[in-house]
Amino acid sequence: KRRRTPIFTFVNKCDRVGEDPLKLISDVEADLDIMCHPITWPIFDAEDISGGFVGVYDRRIDRVHLFEKDESHGARIVQAQGGALKDPATRALLGDLTYERLLHDIELLEAAGHPFSEEQVLAGTLSPVFFGSALTNFGVEPFLREFLELAPPPLPRESTIGPIDPSRDEFTGFVFKIQANMDPKHRDRIAFVRVCSGKFEAGLPVTHVRTGKSLRLAAPQTFQARERTAVEEAFPGDVVGILDRGTLRIGDTLSAAGPFEFQGIPRFAPEHFARIVPSDPMRRKHLDTGLRQLTEEGAAQVFFTSPTEVAGPTPIVGAVGMLQFDVMLHRLEHEYGVACKLEHFNAKHPRWVTGPPAAIEKAARERGRTLLYDVKGAPVILFESEWALRWALEREKDVTYHEVAP
């Protein structure tokens, strides 16, 4: 069975009015199909009608942390105050009613909650849960401490020459994300590289395996929220941002250990499609630039009605979820200066097709189908219904249908 990714849950904004903690735990278990084990538990004032946030109890180290609002928004470490749960001083700090309510909650968790298991955490079947307020920097320190202790070390990654062990001496890595305009003033483009083996150093010469060309990894940076910091070295498991001028793509392998490629990053076929129309036709070049960069980032997929229609009259965009459309429109307007509107149409079952051109054209002429081409000129047929797709898969043997681009 394939190992799932460990999931750590942080329940934020506990200093504001919200849902009951037990209901939140239940929602996480139901939505993610995972068991939960609260490491920290929120304490609310039982004598206050509004149930003001008092702090959290850390079950792993048996310590109550009293809430202290940090007006510096994380610029300093909050000095936690409090003591052990059964310490008489803790009862005095919390008050009798709040203390008794906390005792009841912890006894309930011990009796009815899922027991902690490090093996289940690493298998991705049990999620450690933490409560706090990130903006005020409260409850974050226990979360980070446990994350560092429980998170698994880097594992070997599959490649075309077999697993690449993180202890290998030569540097290897791959691009898993590209983000344009992180600094709107400079129109920069950052390629995020995960180090898989060896030691990364600033200015390191590597082979860009897809093109076979040598590439120097200059000006590496790390990011935390809005802050970026220059780095000189990184190790397996680390992520560094590299300034890129359009050379790199998602999934590219960077190697100082010979020409091989890491296993590709999974791509998901879009489920929603719409024609995108600029409000000002004179901004079409800016629209094309924005769509091209968003496509390279993986934030959108663009299709055309002809394989040679690199900038056709009405591009068609595809998204996995409707929220992607909102993000796309926002970025086009605020980063590229192009306000657009979408014209949705009924098609939710795309399939890339391979086979003889005549067979592809014949298949595309059937009712309820639309033939499009992606940015690489590969043909894609959109089906209006699942029944039509199933009929094609069963009957049309001259054409091969693929869920993602082959």
VOPAGU-2260 file (C-alpha; in pm, 1 decimal, decimal comma):
REM VOPAGU-2260
SITE   aa  ch    i         X         Y         Z
SITE  LYS   A    0       0,0       0,0       0,0
SITE  ARG   A    1     133,2     341,4     -97,8
SITE  ARG   A    2     232,7     560,6     195,6
SITE  ARG   A    3       7,9     862,5     241,0
SITE  THR   A    4     144,2    1206,2     324,8
SITE  PRO   A    5     139,5    1284,5     699,9
SITE  ILE   A    6    -122,0    1551,0     779,6
SITE  PHE   A    7     -83,0    1796,4    1068,3
SITE  THR   A    8    -391,1    2002,7    1158,4
SITE  PHE   A    9    -377,6    2352,6    1309,6
SITE  VAL   A   10    -709,2    2506,6    1418,4
SITE  ASN   A   11    -658,7    2881,4    1384,8
SITE  LYS   A   12    -831,7    3193,3    1523,8
SITE  CYS   A   13    -918,0    3039,6    1859,7
SITE  ASP   A   14    -917,4    3391,9    2006,1
SITE  ARG   A   15   -1236,5    3459,3    1809,6
SITE  VAL   A   16   -1585,0    3316,3    1847,0
SITE  GLY   A   17   -1611,9    2987,1    1658,9
SITE  GLU   A   18   -1738,1    2630,4    1650,4
SITE  ASP   A   19   -1712,7    2384,0    1935,3
SITE  PRO   A   20   -1367,8    2214,1    1929,4
SITE  LEU   A   21   -1519,1    1864,7    1935,0
SITE  LYS   A   22   -1731,3    1949,0    1629,5
SITE  LEU   A   23   -1423,6    2080,9    1448,6
SITE  ILE   A   24   -1240,7    1755,4    1522,0
SITE  SER   A   25   -1538,4    1558,1    1392,1
SITE  ASP   A   26   -1550,8    1770,0    1073,9
SITE  VAL   A   27   -1181,5    1711,1    1001,7
SITE  GLU   A   28   -1221,7    1335,4    1050,2
SITE  ALA   A   29   -1525,9    1324,4     821,7
SITE  ASP   A   30   -1390,7    1551,2     546,4
SITE  LEU   A   31   -1040,4    1402,7     529,0
SITE  ASP   A   32   -1136,9    1045,6     620,6
SITE  ILE   A   33    -868,0    1046,7     888,2
SITE  MET   A   34    -845,7     995,8    1265,3
SITE  CYS   A   35    -749,2    1292,0    1485,3
SITE  HIS   A   36    -553,1    1316,4    1808,2
SITE  PRO   A   37    -548,4    1662,0    1974,2
SITE  ILE   A   38    -198,4    1741,1    2100,3
SITE  THR   A   39    -308,0    2077,3    2236,7
SITE  TRP   A   40    -660,5    2156,5    2354,6
SITE  PRO   A   41    -820,2    2501,9    2379,7
SITE  ILE   A   42    -923,3    2644,5    2714,9
SITE  PHE   A   43   -1222,9    2878,2    2725,7
SITE  ASP   A   44   -1343,4    3085,4    3018,2
SITE  ALA   A   45   -1639,0    2897,7    3170,9
SITE  GLU   A   46   -1737,4    3203,6    3373,6
SITE  ASP   A   47   -1756,6    3429,6    3067,1
SITE  ILE   A   48   -2080,6    3414,6    2866,3
SITE  SER   A   49   -1888,7    3474,1    2543,1
SITE  GLY   A   50   -1642,8    3196,1    2634,8
SITE  GLY   A   51   -1325,1    3403,3    2601,4
SITE  PHE   A   52   -1007,0    3223,9    2494,6
SITE  VAL   A   53    -783,2    3152,4    2794,4
SITE  GLY   A   54    -508,5    2935,5    2647,4
SITE  VAL   A   55    -425,2    2577,8    2549,1
SITE  TYR   A   56    -328,3    2260,9    2732,2
SITE  ASP   A   57     -38,7    2063,5    2583,3
SITE  ARG   A   58    -119,4    1697,7    2645,6
SITE  ARG   A   59     222,9    1570,0    2540,0
SITE  ILE   A   60     422,3    1766,6    2797,3
SITE  ASP   A   61     139,4    1821,2    3052,8
SITE  ARG   A   62     153,2    2198,6    3050,6
SITE  VAL   A   63    -107,7    2474,1    3039,8
SITE  HIS   A   64     -11,4    2774,8    2825,4
SITE  LEU   A   65    -203,5    3090,4    2911,4
SITE  PHE   A   66    -300,8    3309,8    2617,8
SITE  GLU   A   67     -94,0    3622,1    2570,3
SITE  LYS   A   68    -171,8    3842,5    2272,6
SITE  ASP   A   69     136,5    3926,2    2066,7
SITE  GLU   A   70      93,1    4266,9    1904,3
SITE  SER   A   71     416,6    4219,1    1705,7
SITE  HIS   A   72     247,1    3953,0    1486,8
SITE  GLY   A   73     517,1    3690,4    1532,3
SITE  ALA   A   74     820,0    3918,6    1549,6
SITE  ARG   A   75     902,3    3775,0    1891,6
SITE  ILE   A   76     853,1    3444,6    2073,5
SITE  VAL   A   77     560,2    3447,0    2313,9
SITE  GLN   A   78     675,6    3347,2    2661,5
SITE  ALA   A   79     414,7    3092,4    2770,4
SITE  GLN   A   80     286,5    3107,5    3127,9
SITE  GLY   A   81     121,8    2824,9    3316,4
SITE  GLY   A   82     197,7    2488,2    3472,1
SITE  ALA   A   83     102,1    2121,7    3491,8
SITE  LEU   A   84    -265,5    2028,5    3476,7
SITE  LYS   A   85    -284,1    1884,4    3829,7
SITE  ASP   A   86     -76,8    2165,9    3982,3
SITE  PRO   A   87    -288,5    2358,5    4238,2
SITE  ALA   A   88    -144,2    2679,9    4097,4
SITE  THR   A   89    -306,1    2598,2    3762,2
SITE  ARG   A   90    -651,5    2579,5    3922,5
SITE  ALA   A   91    -586,4    2916,2    4085,5
SITE  LEU   A   92    -481,0    3070,7    3750,8
SITE  LEU   A   93    -781,1    2937,4    3558,1
SITE  GLY   A   94   -1053,7    2961,2    3823,2
SITE  ASP   A   95   -1259,6    2671,4    3951,7
SITE  LEU   A   96   -1522,6    2655,2    3673,8
SITE  THR   A   97   -1276,3    2688,5    3386,5
SITE  TYR   A   98   -1042,4    2436,8    3547,9
SITE  GLU   A   99   -1319,7    2181,0    3599,6
SITE  ARG   A  100   -1435,1    2225,4    3239,9
SITE  LEU   A  101   -1080,1    2164,0    3116,9
SITE  LEU   A  102   -1050,1    1850,2    3332,7
SITE  HIS   A  103   -1378,9    1720,9    3189,4
SITE  ASP   A  104   -1262,8    1783,7    2830,7
SITE  ILE   A  105    -929,1    1607,2    2883,8
SITE  GLU   A  106   -1093,6    1307,5    3052,7
SITE  LEU   A  107   -1335,0    1283,0    2759,0
SITE  LEU   A  108   -1045,8    1289,8    2509,8
SITE  GLU   A  109    -857,8    1023,1    2703,5
SITE  ALA   A  110   -1161,2     794,8    2720,9
SITE  ALA   A  111   -1319,0     841,5    2378,4
SITE  GLY   A  112   -1047,0     993,1    2159,8
SITE  HIS   A  113    -808,2     809,7    1929,5
SITE  PRO   A  114    -480,5     713,9    2101,1
SITE  PHE   A  115    -159,8     866,8    1969,5
SITE  SER   A  116      50,5     654,4    1734,2
SITE  GLU   A  117     361,4     781,5    1559,9
SITE  GLU   A  118     334,0     499,3    1306,1
SITE  GLN   A  119     -19,4     607,1    1214,1
SITE  VAL   A  120      92,2     970,6    1183,0
SITE  LEU   A  121     366,4     873,5     937,0
SITE  ALA   A  122     121,6     652,0     747,6
SITE  GLY   A  123    -114,6     946,3     707,2
SITE  THR   A  124    -403,9     780,9     892,1
SITE  LEU   A  125    -383,5     985,7    1215,5
SITE  SER   A  126    -355,3    1365,9    1224,9
SITE  PRO   A  127    -206,2    1546,8    1527,0
SITE  VAL   A  128    -427,7    1848,8    1597,9
SITE  PHE   A  129    -323,0    2181,4    1748,5
SITE  PHE   A  130    -521,8    2487,6    1852,4
SITE  GLY   A  131    -405,1    2847,1    1861,8
SITE  SER   A  132    -401,6    3191,4    1704,8
SITE  ALA   A  133    -137,8    3231,1    1434,1
SITE  LEU   A  134    -179,2    3608,3    1395,6
SITE  THR   A  135    -105,0    3661,2    1763,8
SITE  ASN   A  136     168,2    3395,0    1757,2
SITE  PHE   A  137      -0,6    3181,3    2021,7
SITE  GLY   A  138      -6,0    2802,5    2006,4
SITE  VAL   A  139     236,4    2803,6    1714,3
SITE  GLU   A  140     544,3    2699,9    1911,2
SITE  PRO   A  141     397,8    2364,0    2029,2
SITE  PHE   A  142     286,6    2294,6    1673,9
SITE  LEU   A  143     634,0    2362,3    1528,9
SITE  ARG   A  144     803,3    2160,8    1805,5
SITE  GLU   A  145     591,5    1854,2    1742,4
SITE  PHE   A  146     616,1    1894,0    1367,1
SITE  LEU   A  147     996,3    1886,2    1383,0
SITE  GLU   A  148     987,5    1576,8    1603,0
SITE  LEU   A  149     723,7    1381,5    1411,4
SITE  ALA   A  150     773,1    1481,8    1046,8
SITE  PRO   A  151     946,7    1205,0     847,8
SITE  PRO   A  152    1297,2    1255,6     705,0
SITE  PRO   A  153    1343,5    1289,9     326,7
SITE  LEU   A  154    1279,0     963,1     144,6
SITE  PRO   A  155    1430,0     824,3    -177,5
SITE  ARG   A  156    1255,2     959,3    -487,4
SITE  GLU   A  157    1181,4     749,1    -794,2
SITE  SER   A  158    1359,1     836,4   -1118,4
SITE  THR   A  159    1429,2     689,6   -1461,6
SITE  ILE   A  160    1742,0     521,3   -1318,8
SITE  GLY   A  161    1578,2     396,4   -1000,1
SITE  PRO   A  162    1532,9     551,2    -653,7
SITE  ILE   A  163    1760,9     847,3    -574,2
SITE  ASP   A  164    1864,6     825,7    -210,1
SITE  PRO   A  165    1885,0    1157,4     -18,5
SITE  SER   A  166    2227,3    1052,3     117,9
SITE  ARG   A  167    2373,8    1056,4    -235,5
SITE  ASP   A  168    2666,9    1300,8    -262,0
SITE  GLU   A  169    2572,6    1469,4    -590,7
SITE  PHE   A  170    2307,6    1741,3    -594,5
SITE  THR   A  171    1972,9    1657,1    -753,2
SITE  GLY   A  172    1639,0    1831,9    -735,8
SITE  PHE   A  173    1321,8    1905,5    -928,2
SITE  VAL   A  174    1094,1    2202,9    -991,2
SITE  PHE   A  175     754,3    2152,3    -828,0
SITE  LYS   A  176     611,0    2505,2    -847,2
SITE  ILE   A  177     655,4    2824,8   -1048,7
SITE  GLN   A  178     520,1    3161,0    -937,6
SITE  ALA   A  179     531,0    3481,3   -1140,8
SITE  ASN   A  180     504,4    3837,2   -1007,1
SITE  MET   A  181     588,9    3759,4    -646,8
SITE  ASP   A  182     740,1    4107,3    -653,5
SITE  PRO   A  183     505,3    4305,6    -881,6
SITE  LYS   A  184     754,4    4593,4    -901,8
SITE  HIS   A  185    1013,5    4374,0   -1071,3
SITE  ARG   A  186     791,2    4122,2   -1253,6
SITE  ASP   A  187    1004,4    3840,9   -1115,8
SITE  ARG   A  188     946,6    3472,1   -1173,4
SITE  ILE   A  189    1048,3    3217,2    -910,7
SITE  ALA   A  190    1094,7    2844,0    -967,7
SITE  PHE   A  191    1070,1    2646,5    -644,0
SITE  VAL   A  192    1315,3    2355,9    -632,9
SITE  ARG   A  193    1302,3    2067,2    -386,6
SITE  VAL   A  194    1645,9    1932,2    -300,5
SITE  CYS   A  195    1640,0    1552,1    -330,5
SITE  SER   A  196    2004,6    1463,7    -266,7
SITE  GLY   A  197    2345,7    1617,9    -210,8
SITE  LYS   A  198    2420,4    1972,0     -98,3
SITE  PHE   A  199    2281,3    2273,8    -277,2
SITE  GLU   A  200    2509,6    2578,0    -293,4
SITE  ALA   A  201    2445,2    2921,8    -438,9
SITE  GLY   A  202    2576,2    2942,7    -796,1
SITE  LEU   A  203    2594,0    2563,9    -831,8
SITE  PRO   A  204    2621,2    2454,5   -1199,4
SITE  VAL   A  205    2372,9    2178,3   -1285,2
SITE  THR   A  206    2227,8    2010,7   -1592,0
SITE  HIS   A  207    1876,2    2109,4   -1693,0
SITE  VAL   A  208    1785,5    1758,1   -1801,1
SITE  ARG   A  209    1489,7    1843,1   -2027,4
SITE  THR   A  210    1702,8    2067,2   -2250,6
SITE  GLY   A  211    2043,9    1912,1   -2177,8
SITE  LYS   A  212    2188,7    2257,8   -2111,6
SITE  SER   A  213    2403,8    2368,6   -1821,8
SITE  LEU   A  214    2235,4    2601,9   -1574,8
SITE  ARG   A  215    2378,5    2800,9   -1285,7
SITE  LEU   A  216    2144,0    2825,7    -987,0
SITE  ALA   A  217    2198,9    3188,5    -894,7
SITE  ALA   A  218    2036,8    3406,9    -626,6
SITE  PRO   A  219    1862,4    3126,3    -431,1
SITE  GLN   A  220    1605,5    3239,1    -174,7
SITE  THR   A  221    1377,1    3098,7      90,5
SITE  PHE   A  222    1032,8    3238,6     167,3
SITE  GLN   A  223     828,2    3278,4     483,3
SITE  ALA   A  224     498,8    3460,9     432,4
SITE  ARG   A  225     598,8    3790,6     266,9
SITE  GLU   A  226     961,4    3772,7     372,6
SITE  ARG   A  227    1235,7    3634,7     150,2
SITE  THR   A  228    1588,4    3551,5     259,5
SITE  ALA   A  229    1897,8    3477,8      51,3
SITE  VAL   A  230    2048,3    3134,0     118,8
SITE  GLU   A  231    2392,0    2996,3      51,3
SITE  GLU   A  232    2323,3    2626,8     102,9
SITE  ALA   A  233    2040,1    2377,1     137,7
SITE  PHE   A  234    2006,5    2004,1     199,6
SITE  PRO   A  235    1769,7    1717,6     104,7
SITE  GLY   A  236    1412,3    1804,4     192,3
SITE  ASP   A  237    1473,7    2180,2     171,1
SITE  VAL   A  238    1298,0    2402,2     -81,0
SITE  VAL   A  239    1474,3    2696,2    -246,2
SITE  GLY   A  240    1343,7    2957,5    -486,8
SITE  ILE   A  241    1546,2    3024,8    -802,6
SITE  LEU   A  242    1507,5    3333,7   -1021,6
SITE  ASP   A  243    1392,9    3212,1   -1361,7
SITE  ARG   A  244    1343,8    3383,7   -1698,0
SITE  GLY   A  245    1111,7    3127,8   -1848,4
SITE  THR   A  246    1357,7    2839,7   -1883,3
SITE  LEU   A  247    1218,5    2610,3   -1615,5
SITE  ARG   A  248     887,2    2424,9   -1606,8
SITE  ILE   A  249     703,6    2230,6   -1340,6
SITE  GLY   A  250     849,5    1879,1   -1318,6
SITE  ASP   A  251    1194,2    1970,7   -1459,4
SITE  THR   A  252    1487,3    1778,0   -1313,0
SITE  LEU   A  253    1808,0    1959,8   -1216,2
SITE  SER   A  254    2104,5    1730,9   -1172,6
SITE  ALA   A  255    2475,2    1733,8   -1099,1
SITE  ALA   A  256    2472,0    1352,1   -1116,7
SITE  GLY   A  257    2407,1    1280,5   -1483,5
SITE  PRO   A  258    2107,6    1285,7   -1717,9
SITE  PHE   A  259    1808,1    1122,3   -1553,6
SITE  GLU   A  260    1459,5    1246,0   -1470,7
SITE  PHE   A  261    1255,2    1228,4   -1155,0
SITE  GLN   A  262     910,0    1080,2   -1164,6
SITE  GLY   A  263     664,6    1334,7   -1302,2
SITE  ILE   A  264     431,5    1540,7   -1085,8
SITE  PRO   A  265      69,5    1424,9   -1126,6
SITE  ARG   A  266    -150,0    1649,9   -1342,3
SITE  PHE   A  267    -524,5    1672,0   -1303,2
SITE  ALA   A  268    -758,9    1712,4   -1597,6
SITE  PRO   A  269    -979,3    2024,3   -1579,7
SITE  GLU   A  270   -1346,8    1974,3   -1498,7
SITE  HIS   A  271   -1477,2    2320,4   -1590,3
SITE  PHE   A  272   -1431,8    2515,3   -1913,5
SITE  ALA   A  273   -1506,1    2870,2   -2022,4
SITE  ARG   A  274   -1421,4    3112,2   -2301,5
SITE  ILE   A  275   -1224,6    3405,9   -2165,9
SITE  VAL   A  276   -1301,5    3745,7   -2316,4
SITE  PRO   A  277   -1105,5    4067,5   -2234,5
SITE  SER   A  278   -1318,2    4372,7   -2159,3
SITE  ASP   A  279   -1077,9    4579,6   -2370,6
SITE  PRO   A  280    -983,6    4402,7   -2699,0
SITE  MET   A  281    -674,2    4626,5   -2723,9
SITE  ARG   A  282    -528,1    4444,3   -2421,4
SITE  ARG   A  283    -515,0    4110,8   -2604,0
SITE  LYS   A  284    -134,1    4087,9   -2597,4
SITE  HIS   A  285    -136,5    4134,3   -2222,3
SITE  LEU   A  286    -402,9    3862,1   -2194,7
SITE  ASP   A  287    -190,0    3620,4   -2398,8
SITE  THR   A  288     114,4    3696,0   -2181,2
SITE  GLY   A  289     -83,4    3640,2   -1862,0
SITE  LEU   A  290    -240,9    3316,0   -1982,1
SITE  ARG   A  291      95,9    3182,7   -2097,9
SITE  GLN   A  292     260,0    3252,5   -1760,9
SITE  LEU   A  293     -35,5    3119,4   -1562,4
SITE  THR   A  294     -26,3    2802,3   -1772,6
SITE  GLU   A  295     345,9    2759,8   -1705,4
SITE  GLU   A  296     272,7    2793,2   -1333,0
SITE  GLY   A  297       5,8    2524,3   -1354,3
SITE  ALA   A  298    -257,8    2774,0   -1236,0
SITE  ALA   A  299    -462,7    2735,7   -1554,9
SITE  GLN   A  300    -486,8    2532,1   -1872,4
SITE  VAL   A  301    -549,9    2709,7   -2200,8
SITE  PHE   A  302    -701,1    2553,9   -2512,3
SITE  PHE   A  303    -766,4    2669,2   -2869,6
SITE  THR   A  304    -993,1    2559,8   -3153,8
SITE  SER   A  305    -700,9    2504,1   -3393,3
SITE  PRO   A  306    -353,6    2351,5   -3345,3
SITE  THR   A  307    -196,8    2660,2   -3507,8
SITE  GLU   A  308    -416,4    2910,2   -3321,5
SITE  VAL   A  309    -150,0    3025,5   -3077,5
SITE  ALA   A  310    -346,9    3344,7   -3010,1
SITE  GLY   A  311    -693,5    3273,7   -3143,4
SITE  PRO   A  312    -989,4    3508,8   -3114,9
SITE  THR   A  313   -1128,3    3350,6   -2795,8
SITE  PRO   A  314    -902,1    3130,5   -2583,0
SITE  ILE   A  315   -1070,6    2863,4   -2373,4
SITE  VAL   A  316    -952,2    2805,6   -2018,4
SITE  GLY   A  317    -995,4    2495,2   -1808,3
SITE  ALA   A  318    -987,4    2462,1   -1430,7
SITE  VAL   A  319   -1012,3    2178,1   -1180,1
SITE  GLY   A  320   -1239,7    2385,4    -954,2
SITE  MET   A  321   -1445,5    2701,6    -995,0
SITE  LEU   A  322   -1223,6    2887,3    -747,7
SITE  GLN   A  323    -938,9    2864,0   -1000,0
SITE  PHE   A  324   -1140,9    3083,2   -1235,3
SITE  ASP   A  325   -1178,7    3349,8    -966,3
SITE  VAL   A  326    -806,0    3344,4    -891,6
SITE  MET   A  327    -725,2    3357,4   -1263,0
SITE  LEU   A  328    -949,3    3658,6   -1328,0
SITE  HIS   A  329    -809,6    3840,8   -1024,0
SITE  ARG   A  330    -448,3    3784,4   -1127,2
SITE  LEU   A  331    -510,6    3878,6   -1489,0
SITE  GLU   A  332    -664,6    4208,2   -1380,6
SITE  HIS   A  333    -421,7    4304,3   -1103,3
SITE  GLU   A  334     -94,2    4159,4   -1236,3
SITE  TYR   A  335    -137,3    4199,4   -1612,4
SITE  GLY   A  336    -389,0    4482,7   -1630,1
SITE  VAL   A  337    -651,0    4283,4   -1821,4
SITE  ALA   A  338   -1006,7    4276,0   -1690,2
SITE  CYS   A  339   -1188,6    3973,6   -1835,0
SITE  LYS   A  340   -1517,2    3791,1   -1818,4
SITE  LEU   A  341   -1591,8    3421,4   -1862,2
SITE  GLU   A  342   -1848,5    3254,6   -2085,2
SITE  HIS   A  343   -1904,0    2907,4   -1941,7
SITE  PHE   A  344   -2011,3    2615,8   -2155,9
SITE  ASN   A  345   -2126,7    2264,3   -2080,3
SITE  ALA   A  346   -1831,1    2026,6   -2097,5
SITE  LYS   A  347   -1684,3    1839,1   -1802,0
SITE  HIS   A  348   -1518,6    1530,3   -1946,8
SITE  PRO   A  349   -1195,8    1614,1   -2135,8
SITE  ARG   A  350    -982,0    1343,2   -2294,3
SITE  TRP   A  351    -655,8    1388,8   -2477,7
SITE  VAL   A  352    -662,4    1171,8   -2789,8
SITE  THR   A  353    -396,9     995,3   -2994,3
SITE  GLY   A  354    -436,0     801,1   -3317,1
SITE  PRO   A  355    -468,4     858,8   -3692,5
SITE  PRO   A  356    -571,2    1222,4   -3767,0
SITE  ALA   A  357    -871,0    1105,4   -3975,0
SITE  ALA   A  358    -997,6     889,9   -3686,9
SITE  ILE   A  359    -959,8    1178,9   -3442,0
SITE  GLU   A  360   -1153,3    1414,8   -3670,9
SITE  LYS   A  361   -1427,7    1155,8   -3716,4
SITE  ALA   A  362   -1456,0    1101,5   -3340,2
SITE  ALA   A  363   -1473,9    1476,2   -3279,2
SITE  ARG   A  364   -1766,6    1521,5   -3524,0
SITE  GLU   A  365   -2002,9    1316,4   -3309,1
SITE  ARG   A  366   -2281,8    1504,1   -3134,8
SITE  GLY   A  367   -2207,0    1648,0   -2791,9
SITE  ARG   A  368   -1831,0    1673,4   -2849,0
SITE  THR   A  369   -1590,8    1965,5   -2892,9
SITE  LEU   A  370   -1240,7    1934,2   -3039,1
SITE  LEU   A  371    -977,7    2161,8   -2888,1
SITE  TYR   A  372    -598,8    2179,0   -2880,1
SITE  ASP   A  373    -375,2    2250,2   -2581,0
SITE  VAL   A  374     -80,1    2490,4   -2583,5
SITE  LYS   A  375     143,1    2218,0   -2729,5
SITE  GLY   A  376     -99,1    2149,6   -3014,8
SITE  ALA   A  377    -217,7    1815,5   -2872,7
SITE  PRO   A  378    -585,5    1738,6   -2954,9
SITE  VAL   A  379    -841,2    1722,1   -2673,8
SITE  ILE   A  380   -1204,8    1616,2   -2707,4
SITE  LEU   A  381   -1458,2    1750,3   -2457,8
SITE  PHE   A  382   -1765,4    1537,8   -2387,1
SITE  GLU   A  383   -2089,3    1693,5   -2264,2
SITE  SER   A  384   -2192,7    1384,2   -2066,6
SITE  GLU   A  385   -2039,2    1084,5   -1895,4
SITE  TRP   A  386   -2259,5     860,0   -2108,1
SITE  ALA   A  387   -2109,4     999,3   -2429,7
SITE  LEU   A  388   -1758,5     945,3   -2294,1
SITE  ARG   A  389   -1834,1     587,8   -2191,6
SITE  TRP   A  390   -1985,5     517,0   -2535,6
SITE  ALA   A  391   -1668,9     646,0   -2706,2
SITE  LEU   A  392   -1439,4     440,5   -2483,9
SITE  GLU   A  393   -1633,4     124,5   -2561,4
SITE  ARG   A  394   -1691,9     172,1   -2936,4
SITE  GLU   A  395   -1410,5     378,7   -3087,7
SITE  LYS   A  396   -1104,0     155,4   -3093,7
SITE  ASP   A  397    -904,6     353,1   -3354,4
SITE  VAL   A  398    -855,5     637,4   -3107,4
SITE  THR   A  399    -689,5     617,0   -2766,7
SITE  TYR   A  400    -829,4     840,2   -2492,5
SITE  HIS   A  401    -608,3     975,1   -2212,1
SITE  GLU   A  402    -717,1    1145,4   -1889,3
SITE  VAL   A  403    -408,2    1369,8   -1895,2
SITE  ALA   A  404    -175,0    1484,0   -2171,5
SITE  PRO   A  405      33,3    1185,0   -2289,1
